[in-house]
Amino acid sequence: MKRIIGLLCAFVMAVIVAMPMNTMAAEGTVWVKVSGEEAWTYTDGQGTEILAKIMDKTLYIRGNGAIPAFEHWGLGNRPWHNKTIYKIVIEEGITSIGAYAFSDMKTLHEVTMPVSAFIEETTAFGNTPVDSIFYFKGTNIVSRNIGNVPYTSLDSIVAFMQKYNGTYTYRMDNYYMTTWVQNSVVPKIDKLSPVDANAQYYNPNYPIINTQSELSFVTPKTDYTMNASIVSKQQGKVALEIFSMVLGDKTYATAYNMSVHNWKGQIKYTEAPMTYKMTIPAAFQYPGRKFTLIQFGEGVVNFLEDEDMDDATLTFTTNYPSTVYALVYQDVIEAVPEVVVPQQ
């Protein structure tokens, strides 16, 4: 069964409009100069207390709370703007980094920051010189859901790596962290390596799940050159916001990019609906679990219900095969038959 939900344009516009509003948060903020030092303090009156200090051409950021965002046209409001800075060291306690906070710093070539800090926008380090080194330090992954959809500090770091894949060199503490990243992206991140290749580390709260799937045709191909592909891929914040909006009481598992091609290229629409089958990753399989695909297309969100009875596969029908999908599920609890005790 397919249920089509019209995607409210107002919601999308609200998300788009909200983005610049977030970056404007720094417009009314004040960095206070520390007397006699090349240092500045910042507080928002709500628990955020940050010290930014330049020593030996290194900018140290320490304290508690979020580094505020800036408008692109207001970069001169940053205390460190136009300073000669080779390195940035952001210490544990900083929870997030706002848009354009460290963008366009022409002499910068190395950044160290905790893996627990969210990169709110990829512009936070936009236009950093090519081949700069980013060391995402530690293993303290922090969760901050988008609605009912899980979203972590490492997810935000992965989004930054994807944006500048091949441009910068990335370092993480160990193979667990680098494997977690590489398992969530397609294509793989170039120039990513562990600092300690021998460290034995594993975080059971954030397991590395094999989310690979296979996609096949159920409906006979209308063109023998047609082929179908599916890749598990982390989605951007807007897609996750929309998935969360329509998720209801279902549980988010993961997201996929699916694509159908023929000799002419990608097929985004077929005149007649076609049926496809995807495999469910073993990590998500459970007896009786009911899976659904949320299809995020151009202007609409479709719920594509599973058309087969196999716990290991999901069969769906659509006219719009090549787009983004979220795999969600609901565990069906069977009612326990009522036991009638005969009266004595």
Secondary structure, 3 states (H helix, E strand, C coil): CEEEEECCHHHHHHHHHHHHHHHHHHHHCCEEECCCCCEEEEECCCCCEEEEEEECCEEEEEEEEEECCCCHHHHHHCCCCCCCCCEEEECCCEEEECCCCCCCCCCCCEEEEECCCEECCHHHHCCCCCCCEEEEECCCCCECCECCECCEHHHHHHHHHHHCCCCCEEEECCHHHHHHHHHCCCCCCCCEEECCCCCCCCCCCCCCCCCCCCEEECCCCCCCCCEEEEEECCCCHHHHHHHHHHHCCCEEEEEEEEEEEECCEECCCCCCCEEEEEECCHHHCCCCEEEEEEEECCCEEEEEECCCCCCCEEEEEECCCCEEEEEEEEECCCCCCCCCCCCC
